[in-house]
């Protein structure tokens, strides 16, 4: 089991939710064969920062091809 924590800070004109989605999707696209076990999200006291914690495991590639 592994843990990945993202600190996502609103930096431009795009909504924070868009930055959140793009950051996590980019990470998912570059990490194949993972299974997400659970996620959690918390907002920092400053409104423009969100922490996302993902607990996941890496699965063996499927060799049935």
DRENTORDREN-649857 format. One line per 10 residues: number of its first residue (from 1); their letters; for each residue x, y, z of N, C-alpha, C. Coordinates in nm, 2 decimals. Last residue first. Layout:
BEGIN
NUM = A = X/Y/Z/X/Y/Z/X/Y/Z | ...
//
This chain:
BEGIN
65 = XXXXXXXXXX = -0.26/-1.12/-2.23/-0.28/-1.08/-2.37/-0.22/-1.17/-2.47 | -0.23/-1.18/-1.97/-0.32/-1.26/-2.04/-0.34/-1.22/-2.19 | -0.10/-1.04/-1.77/-0.02/-1.11/-1.87/-0.10/-1.20/-1.96 | -0.13/-0.72/-1.63/-0.21/-0.84/-1.68/-0.13/-0.91/-1.79 | 0.10/-0.62/-1.39/0.04/-0.61/-1.52/-0.03/-0.74/-1.56 | 0.01/-0.60/-1.04/0.09/-0.66/-1.15/0.02/-0.64/-1.28 | -0.08/-0.29/-0.89/-0.12/-0.42/-0.94/-0.02/-0.47/-1.04 | -0.02/-0.09/-0.62/0.02/-0.12/-0.76/-0.01/-0.26/-0.79 | -0.26/0.09/-0.43/-0.16/-0.02/-0.44/-0.14/-0.04/-0.59 | -0.33/0.39/-0.23/-0.34/0.30/-0.35/-0.24/0.18/-0.34
55 = XXXXXXXXXX = -0.48/0.67/-0.11/-0.41/0.55/-0.07/-0.44/0.45/-0.18 | -0.44/1.01/-0.14/-0.49/0.89/-0.21/-0.41/0.77/-0.16 | -0.54/1.32/-0.03/-0.47/1.20/0.00/-0.53/1.08/-0.07 | -0.53/1.66/-0.10/-0.59/1.53/-0.14/-0.50/1.42/-0.11 | -0.58/1.98/0.01/-0.49/1.86/0.02/-0.58/1.74/-0.01 | -0.61/2.30/-0.12/-0.67/2.18/-0.09/-0.57/2.07/-0.08 | -0.62/2.65/-0.10/-0.54/2.53/-0.09/-0.62/2.41/-0.05 | -0.77/2.89/-0.07/-0.71/2.85/-0.20/-0.62/2.73/-0.20 | -0.84/2.96/0.19/-0.94/2.90/0.10/-0.89/2.85/-0.03 | -0.65/2.86/0.46/-0.66/2.95/0.34/-0.75/2.88/0.24
45 = XXXXXXXXXX = -0.68/2.62/0.60/-0.75/2.74/0.65/-0.75/2.85/0.54 | -0.73/2.37/0.35/-0.65/2.44/0.44/-0.72/2.57/0.49 | -0.94/2.09/0.33/-0.91/2.23/0.28/-0.84/2.30/0.39 | -0.91/1.76/0.22/-0.92/1.86/0.33/-0.88/1.99/0.27 | -1.00/1.43/0.13/-0.97/1.57/0.09/-0.99/1.66/0.20 | -0.91/1.10/0.04/-0.97/1.20/0.13/-0.93/1.33/0.09 | -0.97/0.76/-0.08/-0.92/0.90/-0.10/-0.98/0.99/0.01 | -0.86/0.42/-0.13/-0.94/0.53/-0.07/-0.88/0.66/-0.09 | -0.75/0.27/-0.33/-0.82/0.20/-0.22/-0.91/0.30/-0.15 | -0.69/0.24/-0.67/-0.71/0.33/-0.56/-0.80/0.27/-0.46
35 = XXXXXXXXXX = -0.44/0.07/-0.83/-0.58/0.05/-0.78/-0.60/0.14/-0.66 | -0.25/0.09/-1.12/-0.27/0.12/-0.98/-0.42/0.10/-0.95 | -0.16/0.06/-1.39/-0.17/-0.05/-1.30/-0.18/-0.02/-1.15 | 0.03/0.36/-1.45/-0.05/0.26/-1.49/-0.06/0.15/-1.38 | 0.07/0.68/-1.42/0.08/0.57/-1.33/-0.01/0.46/-1.37 | 0.00/0.90/-1.57/0.14/0.86/-1.58/0.17/0.74/-1.49 | -0.27/0.93/-1.52/-0.23/0.90/-1.66/-0.09/0.85/-1.66 | -0.26/1.02/-1.25/-0.32/0.89/-1.29/-0.28/0.84/-1.43 | -0.15/1.27/-1.29/-0.08/1.17/-1.21/-0.13/1.03/-1.24 | -0.35/1.40/-1.44/-0.21/1.38/-1.50/-0.14/1.28/-1.42
25 = XXXXXXXXXX = -0.56/1.39/-1.26/-0.57/1.31/-1.38/-0.43/1.29/-1.44 | -0.47/1.57/-1.06/-0.48/1.42/-1.03/-0.49/1.34/-1.15 | -0.46/1.81/-1.21/-0.34/1.76/-1.13/-0.35/1.61/-1.11 | -0.72/1.84/-1.30/-0.61/1.82/-1.39/-0.49/1.77/-1.33 | -0.87/1.86/-1.06/-0.90/1.75/-1.15/-0.78/1.73/-1.25 | -0.76/2.09/-0.94/-0.76/1.96/-0.87/-0.77/1.85/-0.97 | -0.82/2.28/-1.14/-0.68/2.25/-1.11/-0.67/2.12/-1.03 | -1.10/2.27/-1.11/-1.04/2.24/-1.24/-0.89/2.20/-1.21 | -1.14/2.36/-0.85/-1.18/2.23/-0.88/-1.12/2.18/-1.01 | -1.05/2.63/-0.86/-0.97/2.53/-0.79/-1.01/2.39/-0.82
15 = XXXXXXXXXX = -1.09/2.77/-1.19/-1.15/2.73/-1.06/-1.06/2.62/-0.99 | -0.84/2.98/-1.34/-0.92/2.86/-1.34/-0.98/2.83/-1.20 | -0.67/3.19/-1.30/-0.81/3.22/-1.31/-0.90/3.10/-1.31 | -0.42/3.05/-1.07/-0.47/3.13/-1.18/-0.61/3.16/-1.18 | -0.38/2.90/-0.84/-0.28/2.99/-0.89/-0.32/3.09/-0.99 | -0.46/2.71/-0.57/-0.52/2.79/-0.68/-0.42/2.90/-0.72 | -0.28/2.43/-0.49/-0.30/2.57/-0.46/-0.36/2.64/-0.59 | -0.28/2.12/-0.36/-0.32/2.19/-0.48/-0.36/2.33/-0.44 | -0.09/1.87/-0.27/-0.12/2.00/-0.22/-0.15/2.09/-0.34 | -0.14/1.52/-0.25/-0.13/1.64/-0.33/-0.17/1.77/-0.25
5 = XXXXX = 0.01/1.23/-0.15/-0.06/1.35/-0.10/-0.04/1.46/-0.20 | -0.02/0.89/-0.16/0.02/1.00/-0.24/-0.06/1.12/-0.19 | 0.09/0.58/-0.04/0.02/0.70/-0.01/0.07/0.81/-0.10 | 0.05/0.22/-0.08/0.13/0.35/-0.09/0.03/0.46/-0.07 | 0.08/-0.12/0.00/0.00/0.00/0.00/0.09/0.12/0.00
//
